[in-house]
Amino acid sequence: MGSDWRALCRGSRVTIDGDELIVDFENQRSHRVRVRETDEVIEFHAVVARSAAVRDISDLPLRLWRYNRASQLVSFRLDTRGRVYAEGWVPKAGLTAEEFQLTLRHVAAESDRLEYLLTGRDTE
């Protein structure tokens, strides 16, 4: 993984932890986002809720579909382990720190919001 993206998040209430970023919010909540770099894009991945926390939500796929219909820059899905998972990406061509941080914060904030709606907790 390259280190260029690390310079794009300096001084923005973001803590770097390897290839993950911990985004802090003013309401004392936070969310962890994994960064993955390809040749053309920077991807943001976040676990919204573990399978044990959402196992008993019977209409979970429908709720995620509805949430996706209203979301921009981020999408949600169930992964192969039964977790609710968020993804977003931004093209690297001409990428600015402002655009990087906007997408990062949006993925983190929407993941944290959905986590709270589904579980009532701040675990991830």
Salt bridges, closest charged atoms under 4 A:
ASP17 OD2 - ARG32 NH1 2.86
ASP19 OD2 - ARG34 NH1 2.82
GLU20 OE1 - ARG32 NH1 2.61
GLU20 OE2 - ARG34 NH2 2.89
GLU37 OE2 - LYS92 NZ 2.78
GLU43 OE1 - ARG36 NH1 2.68
GLU43 OE1 - HIS45 NE2 2.96
ASP79 OD2 - ARG83 NE 2.64
GLU87 OE2 - HIS45 ND1 3.77
GLU87 OE2 - ARG77 NH2 3.24
GLU110 OE2 - ARG113 NH1 2.41
ASP112 OD2 - ARG29 NE 2.64
ASP112 OD1 - HIS31 ND1 3.62
GLU115 OE1 - ARG29 NH2 3.79
GLU115 OE1 - HIS31 ND1 3.55
ASP122 OD1 - ARG29 NH2 3.87
GLU124 OE1 - ARG50 NH2 3.17
